[in-house]
Amino acid sequence: MRMIVWTIAALALTAAPLTAQQPAKTLPKTPSKATPAAPANPVAEALRSQWNSVKNYYLKSAEEMPEANYGFKPTDKVRSFGEIIAHVAGANYEICAGARGEKPLYAEDYFEKNAKTKDDIVKAAKESVEYCDAAFKAATDRNLGALVPAPFGPPKQARASLLILNVGHVNEHYGNLVTYFRLKDMVPPSSQRSGS
């Protein structure tokens, strides 16, 4: 009798690990209507989302600051408000031209040297954003790794690198603009409440 009990126990102990190795049978998954489909180009979409956010803050800054404050700078060692907007416009052309695989239409400092009124600077800002919009719109996860001419650093860089650089550059200078708004007792675009 003891031999039968030990035999059954031994069989049970050896069978348990074998059944644990069998894949579990599950019902086929049906897509949930509540779960949105992943975008076809999630990396490119993420870049576009970041671009759309910062470009709107940049353009609102250019439009909302009164022309009388376009010459304002907290110290002589930094750019004025208008010079920052103009600088970003020129840099947008330089950086996005590379991402588009083109030669830049304007040098980085062109608008700082040539656009002197608020109207001229806002026009340059809007047109530079439209130029960059085309580069971000054309981006796909597949073409973001393509090597393109770069205005700064190594002569050829991945398209993604230039688009990331552009988002970062505009964000950097938007941070400057926020300080200028605060020094003028104004609320910067990113801190404004909708409906207020």
C-alpha positions as CSV (number, residue, x, y, z in Angstrom):
1,M,0.0,0.0,0.0
2,R,2.8,2.4,0.9
3,M,4.4,1.7,-2.5
4,I,1.2,2.7,-4.3
5,V,0.9,6.0,-2.3
6,W,4.5,6.9,-3.0
7,T,4.1,6.1,-6.7
8,I,1.0,8.3,-7.0
9,A,2.8,11.1,-5.1
10,A,5.8,10.8,-7.4
11,L,3.6,10.9,-10.5
12,A,1.7,13.9,-9.1
13,L,4.9,15.8,-8.4
14,T,6.4,15.2,-11.9
15,A,3.1,15.9,-13.7
16,A,2.6,19.3,-12.0
17,P,5.7,21.0,-13.6
18,L,4.7,19.6,-17.0
19,T,1.2,21.2,-16.9
20,A,2.7,24.5,-15.7
21,Q,4.7,24.6,-19.0
22,Q,1.7,24.3,-21.2
23,P,0.5,27.6,-22.6
24,A,-2.8,28.8,-21.1
25,K,-5.7,28.7,-23.4
26,T,-7.3,32.1,-23.7
27,L,-10.2,33.5,-25.7
28,P,-9.2,35.4,-28.7
29,K,-8.9,39.1,-28.0
30,T,-11.3,41.4,-29.8
31,P,-10.4,45.0,-30.1
32,S,-12.2,47.2,-27.7
33,K,-14.1,50.1,-29.2
34,A,-13.0,52.3,-26.3
35,T,-9.3,51.7,-27.0
36,P,-8.1,54.1,-29.8
37,A,-5.8,52.7,-32.4
38,A,-2.2,53.7,-32.2
39,P,-1.1,56.4,-34.6
40,A,0.6,55.1,-37.7
41,N,3.7,57.3,-36.9
42,P,3.8,57.7,-33.1
43,V,7.3,59.3,-33.0
44,A,6.5,61.8,-35.7
45,E,3.1,62.5,-34.1
46,A,4.9,63.2,-30.8
47,L,7.2,65.6,-32.4
48,R,4.3,67.4,-34.2
49,S,2.5,67.7,-30.9
50,Q,5.5,69.3,-29.2
51,W,6.0,71.6,-32.1
52,N,2.3,72.6,-32.2
53,S,2.4,73.5,-28.5
54,V,5.5,75.7,-28.5
55,K,4.8,77.4,-31.9
56,N,1.5,78.5,-30.5
57,Y,3.1,80.0,-27.4
58,Y,5.7,81.7,-29.6
59,L,3.2,83.2,-32.0
60,K,0.9,84.3,-29.2
61,S,3.8,86.0,-27.5
62,A,4.7,87.9,-30.6
63,E,1.1,89.0,-31.1
64,E,0.2,89.9,-27.5
65,M,3.3,91.9,-26.4
66,P,2.5,95.6,-27.2
67,E,4.8,97.2,-29.8
68,A,6.0,99.6,-27.1
69,N,7.6,96.7,-25.3
70,Y,9.3,95.1,-28.3
71,G,12.5,97.1,-27.5
72,F,12.4,96.0,-23.9
73,K,15.4,94.1,-22.5
74,P,16.1,93.6,-18.8
75,T,19.8,94.3,-19.2
76,D,22.0,95.5,-22.1
77,K,23.6,92.1,-22.3
78,V,20.6,90.3,-23.7
79,R,18.3,90.5,-26.7
80,S,15.2,92.7,-26.6
81,F,11.8,91.0,-26.8
82,G,11.5,91.8,-30.5
83,E,15.1,90.6,-31.2
84,I,14.2,87.3,-29.6
85,I,11.1,86.8,-31.7
86,A,13.2,87.8,-34.8
87,H,16.1,85.5,-33.9
88,V,13.7,82.5,-33.5
89,A,12.2,83.3,-36.9
90,G,15.6,83.2,-38.6
91,A,16.7,80.1,-36.7
92,N,13.4,78.4,-37.7
93,Y,14.4,78.9,-41.4
94,E,17.9,77.6,-40.8
95,I,16.9,74.5,-38.9
96,C,13.8,73.6,-40.8
97,A,15.5,74.0,-44.1
98,G,17.8,71.2,-43.1
99,A,14.9,69.0,-42.0
100,R,13.3,69.7,-45.4
101,G,16.6,68.9,-47.2
102,E,16.8,72.5,-48.6
103,K,19.1,75.5,-48.4
104,P,17.8,78.1,-46.0
105,L,15.8,81.0,-47.4
106,Y,17.2,83.3,-44.7
107,A,20.2,83.4,-42.5
108,E,19.7,83.0,-38.7
109,D,20.3,86.7,-38.0
110,Y,18.5,88.1,-41.1
111,F,15.3,89.2,-39.2
112,E,17.2,90.6,-36.2
113,K,19.1,92.9,-38.7
114,N,16.2,93.7,-41.0
115,A,12.8,93.5,-39.3
116,K,12.4,96.5,-37.0
117,T,8.7,97.0,-36.4
118,K,6.3,94.7,-34.6
119,D,4.4,94.1,-37.8
120,D,7.5,93.1,-39.7
121,I,8.7,90.8,-36.8
122,V,5.3,89.1,-36.4
123,K,5.1,88.6,-40.1
124,A,8.5,86.9,-40.1
125,A,7.5,84.8,-37.1
126,K,4.3,83.6,-38.8
127,E,6.0,82.8,-42.1
128,S,8.9,80.9,-40.4
129,V,6.4,78.8,-38.5
130,E,4.5,78.0,-41.7
131,Y,7.8,77.0,-43.2
132,C,8.6,74.7,-40.3
133,D,5.0,73.3,-40.3
134,A,5.8,71.7,-43.7
135,A,8.9,70.0,-42.3
136,F,7.0,68.6,-39.3
137,K,4.0,67.6,-41.5
138,A,6.3,65.6,-43.8
139,A,7.9,63.7,-41.0
140,T,7.2,60.0,-40.6
141,D,8.7,57.5,-38.3
142,R,10.4,56.0,-41.4
143,N,12.0,59.2,-42.7
144,L,13.1,60.7,-39.3
145,G,16.3,58.7,-39.4
146,A,17.3,60.0,-42.9
147,L,20.5,62.0,-42.9
148,V,19.9,65.6,-44.0
149,P,22.1,68.8,-44.2
150,A,22.5,70.4,-40.8
151,P,23.1,74.1,-40.1
152,F,25.0,73.5,-36.9
153,G,27.2,70.7,-35.7
154,P,28.0,67.8,-37.9
155,P,27.2,68.5,-41.6
156,K,24.7,65.7,-41.8
157,Q,22.3,64.7,-39.1
158,A,19.2,62.6,-38.7
159,R,16.0,64.6,-39.7
160,A,14.7,63.9,-36.2
161,S,17.7,65.6,-34.6
162,L,16.9,68.8,-36.5
163,L,13.2,68.7,-35.6
164,I,14.0,68.1,-31.9
165,L,16.6,70.9,-32.1
166,N,14.0,73.3,-33.4
167,V,11.4,72.4,-30.7
168,G,14.1,72.8,-28.1
169,H,15.3,76.1,-29.5
170,V,11.9,77.7,-29.6
171,N,11.1,76.4,-26.1
172,E,14.4,77.8,-24.9
173,H,13.6,81.3,-26.2
174,Y,9.9,81.0,-25.1
175,G,11.3,80.7,-21.6
176,N,13.1,84.0,-22.1
177,L,9.8,85.6,-23.4
178,V,8.0,84.4,-20.3
179,T,10.4,86.3,-18.1
180,Y,9.9,89.4,-20.2
181,F,6.1,89.1,-19.9
182,R,6.4,88.8,-16.1
183,L,8.7,91.8,-15.8
184,K,6.1,93.8,-17.7
185,D,3.3,92.5,-15.3
186,M,1.8,90.5,-18.1
187,V,0.6,86.8,-18.1
188,P,2.5,84.8,-20.7
189,P,0.5,82.6,-23.1
190,S,1.3,79.3,-21.4
191,S,-0.1,80.6,-18.1
192,Q,-3.3,82.1,-19.4
193,R,-6.5,80.4,-18.4
194,S,-8.8,79.6,-21.2
195,G,-11.9,81.8,-21.1
196,S,-10.2,84.5,-19.1
